[in-house]
């Protein structure tokens, strides 16, 4: 969650289509680790030389307390047509196949170009939906739990609670914890012990998710009105 998304600049003669990144956060005995995977597809739109610029990744090294940077070297790629065969029959066949292959590639590129705006909007919408999902808010709370800042930790937790609150009344952390984890609410004790707070909130969130699934099943079983 802490890595800045990579930037893929638009290049003339090259279609750039980044996939939705996958993020995995893990915690083991108080140690937090994360893995972010990004994949990008390049489609060459014609013959010639294309320069793919280098990609720069910057992050903060928590262990050594310093800013780190790594640069993935760019690539210079020359795009050419398929070589011709020395045999006349094979040459005709290769030219025919090359013609249909180029036509198919042209149609694909044209279709992607025509749909570039919907594709871009779809990626943007999915990315926004992921960032606004309650799971993303809960990950932010878990990340701030190791920051040593109780105020920041409490703010992240309340943002998640506001996200899952379906009531018209303001969300209250005490009743939520008592309902879904059977733990008596003690703000001072919990926020002074981040490990215990994470344990309690993980249990409460799991029980809340189970209640949401049960509620959804019950709603499906109810007869539809005006049917």
Buried (B, 14 or more C-beta within 10 A) or exposed (E): EEBEEBEBEEBEEBBEBBEEBEBEBEBEEEEBEBEBEBEEEBEBBEEEEBEBEEBEBEEEEEEEEEEEEEEEEEEEEEEEEEEEEEEEEEEEEBBEEBEEEEEEBEEEBEEBEEEEEEEEEEBEEEEEEEEEEBEBBBBBBBBBBBEEEBEBBBEBBBBBBEBBBEEEEEBBBEEBBBEBBEBEBEEEEBBEEBEBBBBBBBBBBEBBBEEEEEEEEEEEEEEEEEE
